[in-house]
Amino acid sequence: MRGPSTVLCLLLALRTALSSMEVRWCTTSEPEQQKCSDMSRAFQEAGLQPPLACVQGASADHCVQLIAAEEADAITLDGGAIYEAGKEHGLKPVVGEVYDQDVGTSYYAVAVVKRGSNLTLSTLKGARSCHTGINRTVGWNVPVGFLVDSGHLSVMGCDVLKAVSEYFGGSCVPGAGESVYAGSLCRLCRGDAAGEGVCAPSPLERYYDYSGAFRCLAEGAGDVAFVKHSTVLENTDGKTLPSWGQELFSQDFELLCRDGGRAEVTEWRRCHLARVPAHAVVVRAHTDGGLIFQLLNEGQRLFGHEGSSFQMFSSEAYGQKNLLFKDATSELVPIATQTYEAWLGREYEHAMKGLLCDPNRLPRDLRWCVLSTPEIQKCGDMAVAFGRQRLTPEIQCVSAESPRHCMQQIQDGQADAVTLSGGDVYTAGKTYGLVPAAGERYAPEDSSSSYFAVAVVRRNSSDAFSLDELRGRRSCHSGFGSLAGWAVPVGALTHKGFLRPKDCDVPTAVSEFFAASCVPVNNPAADFPASLCALCVGDEQGRNKCAGSSQERYYGDSGAFRCLVENAGDVAFVKHTTVFDNTDGHNPEPWAAKLRAENYELLCPNGARAEVFQFSDCNLAQIPAHAIMVRPDTNIFTVYGLLDKAQALFGDDHNENGFKMFDSSSYHGRDLLFKDATVQVVPVGEKTTYGDWLGRDYIAALEGMLSQQCSDTAVTASGVSLLLLLPLSLSAHLLQPWL
């Protein structure tokens, strides 16, 4: 136990330390500099330590740079600026403002609609919108950031104003009058009673600020208002301003929820766009936040109430608002977890990621990695087509020898993007640190961004074998190591006990199970079984037999189906859309032109057969869709923004713009740049890592059983790549239909 003398010594040491340092507060205007000087003088006269000095910067951004450069020490910032300061400069929040004891150091941004409206957050496109003002937190930053981050709103080239002007069917965004998009962004604004001040960021515009944006909705000018959680209750049920000329009731309005639902206006805690963090004081990472709070806490004890000689939380004497601290602040509190992520919270941080985009930091070109001559040709045509429509960033094409080579080039900064399948997404994320920027969707009604691996056979009543009767049959596979064509069916057969690889030699086990196969492969090992290439046919001249590229006619999903169609094989392991892509007139190539989907069936895990359209109930596994992978420092919203604008022009196979994003038939190949089965490129939403995109069950399946079945020694001895073995580790999660 410490004695009084010890405690006294510690206090004296602390006081000495405080007096020897100085807290340099950064201000952004002359009035704020004057208030800071007055606060410094008041603190000094009261004997508060450490001394407070004032450094004037040109803006909040400039102050952040000064703090990072150790030319200033502290500043109070709003949420968006805290995000930038933390992400770009490593600053941390140490003291937070409190405005309302009910919600503490935060408030909530909400989307309000009239009761009876059929709008949801996913159907806002084309609706009329009411905003508190340009760059305002709950009226602009949060809703726009949320819409971008969730993928409802795509932004090309960081031009957020243009994107919003095209997304809504007219808006009132006070302060957007100087924008070239004012015709749309100010369309709903009305000005004052005399029609003056239209779209002004001031009370001259009747639809300005929280109550103004709500009035815009209440008077029928707009369909949705983006306001604060308390706005509706402050302007209804007898609290409506007389100038509105109508009586409003809170029960006539509802909130739009992030999950697509709606809620009463009193349920803002569970139904909101984001919890908005209060302003906070930020400092460098190594600065002791406790000392900063101690100084400010002593200050608010003396100067945080009315009647004090200096008022920390009032700016009225300086003719401005919110100088140094927000005038609405009732108290300053210490922040326990001093990271910008913890202070902002997940919802708000995601909104800021969607909103903050610096066009000066965007690359002029997006270098797309391609793997074959046909793909180079299609990529070149895509670059020209996008360029003619002035889509940005411009496309450049970079060739590579394999998906792994693409991953390496992207990691090294020599390329920027590539479309990869699930197994390669895993490798790209885990080994090369890449992240998904967008994904593919293969059916309009599918919202899961996934597809199904199926076993397709000819309809034949005289030889209706089942999945359990595949031994000795001939098999067609899209490619060695592919998911639907190799990993899933081979993993499923292993899981069922039909395949028993010795020393992890999976190819040999497969060759001994099937009578003959076509398993196209790149750079086959010397001991790659010949029977796995026995059914392959190569190109039209019979060359490149069994090549893992479009030079082999039986390569890929469509190639494996062709192998079945031409009676080379008895079963084709492909993606569920493959039959539809190549029958009923969807593929004009001679081998497919007259095919009918009704002549084919699926083999089900339970031993039955099913129609090809019953793939959701009769499949071997559900597999994550392909994803466009990029470096983690790439702005994924600009990548999706480019592709979304592009697919509006080139995504329909019947478009008249001269290029087809999701059709490779003109290049004598399949699935070039994108899967031909793609109906839409979709945003990743919250699936911002390879693990999020693939899902925990898929990752577990990928990694689970290998460690139990194969020792490192066996893998090395067999000469089989670990990457190609990994997909065989299909756990019960992935193979649920088999159980």
C-alpha positions in Angstrom: 0.0 0.0 0.0 1.4 3.4 -1.0 1.8 6.0 1.7 0.8 9.6 1.5 4.3 10.7 0.6 4.4 8.3 -2.3 1.1 9.6 -3.7 2.2 13.2 -3.2 5.4 12.5 -5.1 3.4 10.9 -8.0 1.1 13.9 -8.1 4.0 16.3 -8.2 5.7 14.3 -10.9 2.4 14.3 -13.0 2.0 18.1 -12.5 5.6 18.6 -13.5 5.1 16.5 -16.6 1.9 18.4 -17.5 3.5 21.8 -17.1 6.4 20.8 -19.3 4.2 20.0 -22.3 1.7 22.0 -24.3 -1.5 21.0 -26.1 -1.6 22.8 -29.5 -5.3 23.0 -30.6 -5.8 23.3 -34.4 -8.5 25.8 -35.5 -9.9 26.3 -39.0 -11.1 29.9 -39.1 -10.5 33.3 -37.5 -13.6 33.1 -35.2 -12.5 29.7 -34.0 -8.9 30.9 -33.5 -10.3 33.8 -31.4 -12.4 31.4 -29.3 -9.4 29.1 -28.9 -7.3 32.0 -27.7 -10.0 33.0 -25.2 -10.2 29.4 -23.9 -6.5 29.2 -23.6 -6.5 32.4 -21.5 -9.3 31.2 -19.3 -7.6 27.9 -18.7 -4.3 29.6 -17.9 -6.0 32.0 -15.4 -7.6 29.0 -13.7 -4.3 27.3 -13.4 -5.2 24.3 -15.7 -2.4 22.2 -17.0 -1.0 21.5 -19.5 -1.0 24.9 -21.2 -3.3 25.2 -24.2 -1.9 26.9 -27.4 -3.8 27.6 -30.7 -2.5 26.8 -34.2 -4.7 27.9 -37.1 -5.0 25.7 -40.1 -6.7 26.3 -43.5 -9.3 23.5 -43.0 -10.0 20.4 -41.0 -8.0 18.3 -43.5 -5.1 20.7 -43.2 -5.3 20.4 -39.4 -5.2 16.6 -39.6 -2.0 16.9 -41.7 -0.5 19.3 -39.1 -1.3 16.9 -36.3 0.2 14.0 -38.2 3.3 16.1 -38.9 3.5 16.9 -35.1 2.9 20.6 -35.8 -0.4 20.5 -33.8 -1.8 18.1 -31.3 -5.6 18.0 -31.3 -8.8 19.0 -33.1 -12.5 18.1 -32.8 -13.8 16.3 -35.9 -17.1 14.9 -37.2 -17.5 11.3 -38.1 -16.5 11.6 -41.8 -13.3 13.4 -40.9 -12.5 11.0 -38.1 -12.7 8.2 -40.6 -10.3 9.9 -42.9 -8.0 10.9 -40.1 -7.8 7.4 -38.7 -7.6 5.5 -42.0 -5.1 7.8 -43.7 -3.1 9.3 -40.8 -3.5 6.9 -37.9 -5.1 9.4 -35.6 -7.3 8.2 -32.7 -10.4 9.7 -31.0 -9.8 10.2 -27.3 -12.7 12.5 -26.0 -16.3 12.4 -27.2 -19.1 14.9 -27.1 -22.5 14.1 -25.5 -25.6 15.9 -26.8 -28.6 13.9 -25.5 -28.5 11.7 -22.4 -31.0 9.3 -24.1 -28.7 8.4 -26.9 -25.3 9.3 -25.4 -22.4 9.9 -27.7 -24.4 9.4 -30.9 -27.6 10.0 -32.8 -29.3 8.1 -35.6 -29.8 8.8 -39.3 -33.2 7.6 -40.6 -35.2 7.4 -43.9 -38.8 8.6 -43.4 -41.7 7.9 -45.8 -45.4 8.4 -45.5 -47.4 5.4 -44.2 -48.9 3.6 -47.1 -46.0 4.2 -49.4 -44.7 1.0 -51.0 -41.0 2.2 -50.9 -38.2 0.2 -49.3 -34.5 1.0 -49.2 -33.9 -1.3 -52.1 -36.6 0.3 -54.3 -35.6 4.0 -53.9 -34.4 4.3 -57.5 -36.7 6.8 -59.2 -38.2 8.1 -56.0 -38.1 11.8 -55.1 -35.8 12.6 -52.2 -35.6 15.3 -49.6 -32.2 16.0 -47.9 -31.2 18.4 -45.1 -28.3 19.8 -47.2 -25.3 18.9 -49.3 -22.6 17.2 -47.3 -24.7 17.2 -44.2 -24.3 14.0 -42.1 -27.8 12.5 -41.8 -29.2 14.2 -44.9 -26.5 13.4 -47.4 -23.4 11.6 -46.2 -25.0 8.6 -44.4 -27.9 7.9 -46.9 -25.7 8.3 -50.0 -22.8 6.4 -48.4 -25.2 3.6 -47.4 -26.8 3.4 -50.9 -23.3 3.2 -52.5 -21.9 0.7 -50.0 -25.0 -1.6 -50.2 -24.8 -1.5 -54.0 -28.2 0.2 -54.6 -26.4 3.2 -56.1 -23.4 2.9 -58.3 -20.8 5.7 -58.7 -18.5 5.9 -61.7 -15.3 7.9 -61.4 -16.1 9.3 -57.9 -18.8 11.5 -59.4 -21.3 11.2 -56.5 -23.4 14.2 -57.5 -24.0 12.8 -60.9 -24.8 9.3 -59.6 -27.4 10.7 -57.1 -28.9 13.0 -59.8 -29.5 10.0 -62.0 -30.6 7.7 -59.2 -33.5 9.7 -57.7 -36.4 11.1 -59.7 -35.7 14.6 -58.5 -34.4 15.9 -55.2 -34.1 18.9 -52.9 -30.5 19.0 -51.7 -29.9 22.6 -50.4 -26.5 23.8 -51.3 -26.3 21.9 -54.6 -27.4 24.9 -56.7 -23.8 25.5 -57.9 -23.5 21.9 -59.2 -23.9 21.1 -62.9 -26.5 18.6 -61.7 -28.6 21.3 -60.0 -31.5 20.7 -62.4 -32.1 17.3 -60.7 -30.6 17.9 -57.2 -32.6 21.1 -56.7 -35.8 20.2 -58.6 -38.0 19.8 -55.5 -36.7 22.9 -53.7 -39.1 25.9 -53.4 -37.2 28.8 -51.7 -39.0 31.1 -49.3 -42.5 32.5 -49.5 -41.5 34.9 -52.2 -39.7 32.2 -54.2 -36.3 33.6 -53.3 -33.3 31.5 -52.1 -34.3 28.3 -54.0 -31.9 25.5 -53.0 -29.9 27.8 -50.7 -28.1 26.1 -47.8 -29.9 28.3 -45.3 -33.4 29.0 -43.9 -34.2 30.9 -47.1 -34.9 27.5 -48.5 -38.1 26.2 -46.8 -36.9 22.6 -47.2 -33.5 23.2 -45.6 -32.2 21.4 -42.5 -34.0 18.6 -40.5 -37.4 20.1 -40.3 -37.2 21.4 -43.9 -36.4 18.0 -45.3 -39.3 16.5 -43.3 -41.6 19.3 -44.6 -40.5 18.4 -48.1 -41.9 14.9 -47.5 -45.0 16.1 -45.5 -46.1 18.5 -48.2 -45.8 15.8 -50.9 -42.9 17.3 -52.8 -40.7 14.2 -52.0 -41.3 10.6 -51.4 -38.5 10.0 -48.8 -36.8 12.3 -46.3 -33.3 11.7 -44.8 -33.3 13.2 -41.4 -32.4 12.7 -37.7 -34.2 10.2 -35.5 -35.9 12.9 -33.5 -37.1 15.0 -36.5 -40.5 13.5 -37.0 -41.4 13.6 -33.3 -40.2 17.2 -33.1 -42.5 18.3 -36.0 -45.7 16.4 -35.5 -48.5 15.8 -32.9 -49.0 19.5 -32.2 -45.4 20.7 -32.7 -45.7 21.6 -36.4 -44.6 25.1 -37.2 -47.4 27.5 -38.0 -45.9 28.4 -41.4 -46.6 24.9 -42.6 -50.3 25.5 -42.4 -51.2 21.9 -41.6 -51.4 19.6 -38.7 -49.2 16.5 -38.9 -49.4 13.3 -36.9 -46.4 11.0 -36.3 -48.5 7.9 -36.9 -48.8 8.9 -40.5 -45.1 8.3 -41.1 -42.8 5.3 -41.0 -39.1 4.5 -41.1 -37.3 2.4 -43.7 -35.1 -0.3 -42.2 -31.8 -1.7 -43.5 -33.3 -5.2 -43.7 -35.9 -4.0 -46.3 -38.7 -3.7 -43.7 -40.5 -0.7 -42.1 -41.1 0.4 -38.6 -42.8 3.1 -36.5 -41.0 6.4 -36.2 -40.4 5.7 -32.5 -38.4 2.5 -33.3 -35.3 4.3 -34.6 -32.9 2.3 -32.4 -33.5 -0.8 -34.4 -34.6 0.8 -37.7 -32.1 3.3 -39.1 -29.5 3.8 -41.7 -26.7 4.3 -39.3 -25.8 5.2 -35.8 -24.0 8.5 -36.2 -21.1 9.0 -33.8 -20.8 12.3 -32.0 -17.9 14.6 -32.8 -14.7 13.6 -31.0 -11.3 15.1 -30.2 -8.6 13.3 -32.2 -4.8 13.1 -31.5 -1.8 11.2 -32.7 -1.6 7.5 -31.9 1.1 7.9 -29.3 -0.5 10.9 -27.5 -1.8 10.1 -24.0 -5.6 10.6 -24.4 -6.0 10.6 -20.6 -4.0 13.8 -20.3 -6.2 15.5 -23.0 -9.4 14.4 -21.2 -8.0 15.6 -17.8 -7.4 19.1 -19.3 -10.8 19.3 -21.0 -12.7 17.8 -18.0 -11.2 20.4 -15.7 -12.2 23.0 -18.3 -15.8 21.9 -18.7 -16.1 21.7 -14.9 -15.3 25.4 -14.7 -16.5 26.7 -18.1 -19.1 24.2 -19.4 -22.2 26.0 -17.9 -24.1 29.2 -18.3 -22.9 32.1 -16.4 -19.2 31.2 -16.5 -16.6 33.7 -17.6 -15.9 31.7 -20.7 -18.3 29.2 -22.2 -16.8 26.2 -23.9 -20.0 25.0 -25.6 -21.3 28.3 -27.0 -20.2 30.2 -30.0 -22.7 33.0 -29.9 -20.1 35.6 -28.8 -18.2 34.9 -32.0 -21.1 35.2 -34.4 -20.7 31.6 -35.6 -21.9 28.1 -34.6 -20.0 25.0 -33.4 -16.6 26.5 -32.8 -14.1 24.1 -31.2 -17.0 22.0 -30.0 -20.7 21.6 -31.1 -22.8 24.1 -29.3 -25.3 21.3 -28.5 -22.6 19.6 -26.4 -23.7 19.0 -22.8 -20.7 17.0 -21.7 -17.3 15.7 -22.8 -16.5 12.1 -22.0 -13.4 9.9 -22.3 -13.4 7.3 -25.1 -12.5 3.9 -23.8 -11.5 2.0 -27.1 -9.4 4.6 -28.8 -9.7 3.5 -32.5 -11.6 5.2 -35.2 -13.3 2.0 -36.2 -14.7 1.4 -32.7 -15.9 5.0 -32.3 -17.6 5.2 -35.7 -19.2 1.8 -35.5 -19.7 -0.7 -38.4 -22.8 1.0 -40.0 -21.3 4.5 -40.1 -17.9 3.2 -41.2 -19.4 1.3 -44.1 -21.3 4.4 -45.1 -18.1 6.5 -45.1 -16.4 3.9 -47.2 -19.1 4.2 -49.8 -19.1 8.0 -49.8 -15.5 9.1 -49.6 -13.8 8.8 -52.9 -11.1 11.1 -54.1 -11.0 11.4 -58.0 -7.4 12.5 -57.8 -6.4 9.2 -56.3 -8.2 7.1 -58.9 -6.0 5.3 -61.5 -6.6 6.4 -65.0 -6.6 2.8 -66.2 -8.0 -0.4 -64.9 -5.7 -3.1 -66.0 -7.6 -6.3 -66.6 -5.8 -9.6 -66.4 -6.5 -12.1 -69.3 -5.5 -15.7 -69.8 -5.8 -16.6 -73.5 -5.7 -15.2 -77.0 -9.5 -15.1 -77.4 -9.8 -13.4 -74.0 -7.2 -10.8 -75.1 -9.3 -10.1 -78.2 -12.5 -9.7 -76.2 -10.8 -7.5 -73.6 -9.4 -5.3 -76.4 -12.9 -4.9 -77.8 -14.3 -4.1 -74.3 -11.7 -1.4 -73.8 -12.6 0.2 -77.2 -16.4 -0.1 -76.5 -16.1 1.4 -73.0 -13.9 4.2 -74.3 -16.4 5.2 -76.9 -19.0 5.6 -74.2 -16.5 7.6 -72.1 -16.6 5.1 -69.2 -13.9 5.5 -66.6 -11.4 4.3 -65.6 -10.3 3.1 -69.0 -9.7 -0.6 -69.6 -6.2 -1.9 -70.4 -5.5 -5.6 -71.0 -2.6 -7.4 -69.3 -1.9 -11.0 -70.3 -0.9 -13.8 -67.8 -0.2 -17.5 -68.0 -2.6 -18.7 -65.3 -5.0 -17.4 -62.6 -2.1 -17.6 -60.1 0.0 -15.5 -62.4 -2.8 -12.9 -62.5 -3.0 -12.9 -58.7 0.8 -12.3 -58.5 0.6 -9.5 -61.0 -2.2 -7.8 -59.2 -0.4 -8.1 -55.9 2.7 -6.6 -57.5 0.8 -3.7 -58.9 1.3 -4.8 -62.5 -2.4 -5.5 -63.0 -5.6 -4.4 -61.2 -8.5 -6.9 -61.7 -9.4 -10.4 -62.7 -12.5 -12.5 -62.6 -11.9 -15.7 -60.6 -13.9 -18.8 -59.6 -14.5 -19.8 -56.0 -11.4 -21.9 -55.6 -9.2 -19.2 -57.1 -11.0 -16.6 -55.0 -9.9 -18.5 -51.9 -6.3 -18.6 -53.1 -6.3 -14.9 -54.2 -7.6 -13.8 -50.8 -5.6 -16.1 -48.5 -2.3 -16.2 -50.4 -2.2 -12.9 -52.3 -4.3 -10.6 -50.1 -6.8 -9.7 -52.8 -10.4 -8.7 -52.1 -13.7 -8.9 -54.1 -14.8 -5.7 -55.8 -17.9 -7.2 -57.6 -19.5 -10.5 -58.3 -21.5 -12.3 -61.0 -25.2 -13.3 -60.8 -26.5 -16.1 -63.0 -30.3 -15.8 -62.6 -32.4 -12.6 -62.2 -34.2 -14.1 -59.2 -31.0 -15.2 -57.5 -29.8 -12.8 -54.7 -27.2 -15.2 -53.2 -24.5 -14.7 -55.9 -24.0 -18.5 -56.1 -24.5 -21.4 -58.4 -25.1 -25.1 -58.3 -22.8 -28.0 -59.3 -24.9 -30.6 -61.1 -24.4 -34.0 -62.8 -26.1 -34.0 -66.3 -27.1 -37.1 -68.2 -29.1 -37.8 -71.4 -32.7 -38.8 -70.8 -32.7 -42.5 -71.5 -35.3 -44.9 -70.1 -33.4 -48.0 -71.1 -30.3 -47.0 -69.1 -31.4 -44.8 -66.3 -28.4 -45.2 -64.0 -28.0 -43.1 -60.8 -25.2 -41.3 -59.1 -24.4 -44.4 -57.1 -23.9 -46.3 -60.3 -21.2 -44.2 -61.9 -18.4 -46.7 -61.6 -17.2 -47.8 -65.0 -19.1 -44.9 -66.8 -17.5 -42.3 -69.0 -17.2 -38.8 -67.5 -16.9 -35.3 -68.9 -15.4 -32.6 -66.7 -15.0 -28.8 -67.4 -11.4 -28.8 -66.3 -8.9 -30.2 -63.7 -9.3 -28.3 -60.5 -12.5 -26.5 -61.5 -15.2 -26.5 -58.8 -18.4 -27.7 -60.6 -16.4 -29.9 -63.0 -13.8 -31.5 -60.7 -13.7 -30.5 -57.1 -17.3 -31.0 -56.2 -18.0 -34.3 -58.0 -14.7 -35.9 -57.0 -15.1 -34.6 -53.4 -18.6 -36.0 -53.3 -17.5 -39.4 -54.6 -14.7 -39.4 -52.0 -17.1 -38.4 -49.3 -19.5 -41.3 -50.3 -16.6 -43.7 -50.2 -16.6 -44.5 -53.9 -13.2 -42.9 -54.4 -10.3 -43.9 -52.0 -7.2 -42.0 -53.1 -4.0 -43.7 -52.1 -1.3 -41.3 -50.8 -3.6 -38.4 -51.9 -3.2 -39.4 -55.6 -6.6 -38.2 -56.6 -6.2 -38.2 -60.4 -5.2 -41.9 -60.3 -8.2 -42.8 -58.1 -10.5 -41.0 -60.5 -9.0 -42.7 -63.5 -9.6 -46.1 -61.9 -13.2 -45.2 -61.1 -14.4 -44.1 -64.5 -13.8 -46.1 -67.7 -12.6 -43.0 -69.5 -12.8 -39.2 -69.1 -12.1 -35.8 -70.5 -10.5 -33.7 -67.8 -8.7 -30.8 -69.6 -5.6 -29.7 -67.7 -2.9 -27.1 -67.9 0.7 -28.4 -67.7 -0.2 -31.9 -66.6 2.3 -33.8 -64.3 4.3 -36.5 -65.9 2.2 -39.1 -64.1 -1.2 -37.6 -65.0 -3.3 -40.6 -66.0 -3.8 -41.0 -69.7 -7.4 -42.2 -69.3 -8.4 -38.7 -67.9 -7.7 -37.3 -71.4 -9.0 -40.3 -73.4 -12.3 -38.7 -74.3 -10.9 -35.3 -75.2 -10.8 -34.2 -78.9 -8.7 -31.0 -79.1 -9.4 -28.3 -81.6 -10.9 -28.6 -85.1 -7.6 -30.0 -86.4 -7.3 -32.4 -83.5 -4.4 -30.5 -81.9 -4.1 -29.4 -78.3 -6.0 -32.5 -77.1 -6.9 -32.2 -73.4 -5.5 -28.6 -73.1 -7.0 -26.6 -70.2 -8.2 -23.9 -72.5 -10.8 -23.2 -75.2 -8.5 -24.8 -77.7 -9.9 -28.1 -76.4 -13.5 -28.3 -77.6 -14.6 -30.2 -74.5 -13.1 -27.6 -72.1 -15.2 -25.5 -69.7 -18.9 -26.1 -68.7 -20.2 -25.9 -72.3 -17.3 -28.1 -73.5 -18.1 -30.8 -70.9 -21.8 -30.6 -71.9 -20.7 -31.0 -75.6 -18.7 -34.1 -74.6 -22.0 -35.5 -73.3 -24.1 -34.3 -76.2 -21.7 -35.9 -78.8 -21.9 -39.2 -76.9 -18.3 -39.2 -75.9 -19.3 -39.4 -72.2 -22.2 -40.6 -70.1 -22.3 -37.9 -67.5 -21.2 -34.2 -67.5 -20.3 -32.4 -64.3 -21.1 -28.8 -64.9 -22.8 -25.6 -63.5 -26.6 -25.6 -63.3 -27.0 -23.0 -66.1 -25.0 -25.0 -68.6 -27.9 -26.9 -70.1 -30.0 -23.8 -70.5 -27.1 -21.9 -72.1 -26.7 -24.5 -74.8 -30.2 -25.6 -75.7 -33.5 -24.3 -77.1 -31.7 -21.9 -79.4 -29.5 -20.2 -76.9 -26.2 -21.4 -78.5 -26.2 -21.1 -82.3 -23.0 -23.2 -82.8 -23.8 -26.3 -85.0 -23.3 -28.8 -82.2 -25.8 -27.1 -80.0 -28.3 -25.4 -82.4 -30.9 -28.1 -82.3 -30.6 -29.3 -78.7 -33.6 -29.4 -76.4 -33.3 -29.0 -72.6 -36.1 -31.5 -72.1 -33.8 -34.3 -73.4 -31.5 -34.0 -70.4 -31.8 -34.8 -66.7 -30.0 -34.3 -63.5 -28.6 -37.0 -61.2 -29.7 -36.4 -57.5 -27.7 -37.3 -54.4 -30.7 -39.4 -53.2 -30.4 -41.7 -56.2 -33.3 -40.2 -58.2 -33.3 -38.2 -61.4 -34.8 -34.7 -61.9 -35.6 -32.2 -64.6 -32.8 -29.8 -65.4 -34.8 -26.9 -64.0 -35.0 -28.6 -60.6 -31.3 -27.8 -59.9 -32.0 -26.1 -56.5 -33.3 -29.4 -55.1 -31.1 -31.8 -57.2 -27.5 -30.7 -57.1 -24.1 -31.8 -55.7 -23.3 -28.5 -54.0 -24.0 -24.8 -53.9 -21.0 -22.8 -54.9 -20.1 -19.1 -54.6 -20.3 -17.2 -57.9 -17.2 -15.9 -59.6 -15.9 -12.6 -58.2 -13.8 -9.7 -59.7 -10.7 -9.6 -57.4 -8.5 -6.5 -56.8 -5.9 -5.3 -54.4 -7.2 -4.1 -51.0 -6.1 -0.5 -51.7 -8.4 -0.4 -54.8 -11.6 1.6 -54.5 -14.1 -1.2 -55.1 -17.0 1.2 -55.5 -15.4 2.7 -58.6 -14.8 -0.7 -60.1 -18.4 -1.7 -59.6 -19.5 1.7 -60.7 -17.7 1.2 -64.0 -19.1 -2.3 -64.6 -22.6 -1.3 -63.6 -22.6 1.6 -66.1 -21.1 -0.7 -68.7 -23.6 -3.5 -68.2 -26.5 -1.0 -68.7 -25.0 -0.5 -72.2 -23.4 -3.8 -73.0 -25.0 -6.4 -70.6 -27.9 -7.4 -72.8 -27.0 -9.9 -75.5 -29.4 -8.0 -77.8 -28.0 -4.6 -77.2 -27.2 -2.4 -80.2 -24.0 -0.9 -78.9 -21.6 -3.3 -80.6 -20.2 -5.3 -77.7 -21.6 -8.0 -75.5 -20.1 -8.3 -72.0 -21.6 -11.7 -71.2 -21.2 -13.4 -74.6 -18.0 -15.0 -75.9 -19.4 -16.7 -79.0 -17.9 -14.1 -81.3 -14.4 -15.0 -80.1 -14.8 -18.8 -80.5 -14.5 -19.3 -76.8 -16.6 -19.6 -73.7 -16.7 -17.6 -70.4 -14.2 -15.0 -71.5 -13.7 -12.1 -68.9 -17.0 -13.1 -67.4 -19.1 -16.3 -67.3 -21.4 -16.3 -70.3 -24.2 -17.3 -67.9 -23.9 -14.0 -66.1 -27.0 -11.9 -66.2 -25.7 -9.1 -64.0 -22.6 -7.9 -62.3 -23.5 -7.2 -58.6 -21.9 -5.3 -55.8 -20.3 -7.2 -53.0 -22.2 -5.4 -50.3 -20.9 -6.5 -46.9 -18.9 -9.4 -48.4 -15.7 -7.4 -48.6 -13.2 -10.2 -48.0 -12.6 -13.5 -49.7 -14.0 -15.2 -46.6 -17.2 -13.1 -46.6 -17.7 -13.9 -50.3 -17.1 -17.6 -50.1 -18.9 -18.1 -46.7 -17.8 -19.9 -43.6 -19.3 -23.3 -44.7 -17.5 -23.2 -48.0 -14.2 -22.2 -46.4 -14.6 -25.0 -43.9 -15.4 -27.4 -46.7 -12.3 -26.3 -48.6 -10.0 -26.7 -45.6 -11.6 -29.3 -43.5 -10.9 -32.8 -44.6 -7.6 -32.5 -46.3 -5.7 -32.3 -43.0 -7.3 -35.5 -41.8 -6.9 -37.4 -45.1 -3.5 -36.4 -46.4 -0.2 -35.9 -44.6 2.3 -33.4 -45.9 4.6 -36.2 -46.8 2.0 -37.9 -48.9 1.1 -34.7 -50.7 4.8 -34.1 -51.5 5.4 -37.7 -52.6 2.4 -37.7 -54.9 3.4 -34.6 -56.7 -0.1 -33.3 -56.5 -0.5 -29.6 -56.0 -2.0 -28.6 -52.6 -4.1 -26.0 -54.4 -5.8 -28.7 -56.5 -6.4 -30.9 -53.6 -8.0 -28.3 -51.5 -11.4 -28.3 -53.3 -11.6 -32.1 -52.5 -11.9 -31.3 -48.9 -15.7 -30.9 -49.0 -17.2 -31.1 -45.6 -20.7 -32.1 -44.6 -21.7 -28.4 -44.9 -21.0 -28.3 -48.6 -22.3 -31.8 -49.2 -25.5 -31.5 -47.3 -27.6 -33.0 -50.1 -25.6 -36.2 -49.7 -26.2 -36.7 -46.0 
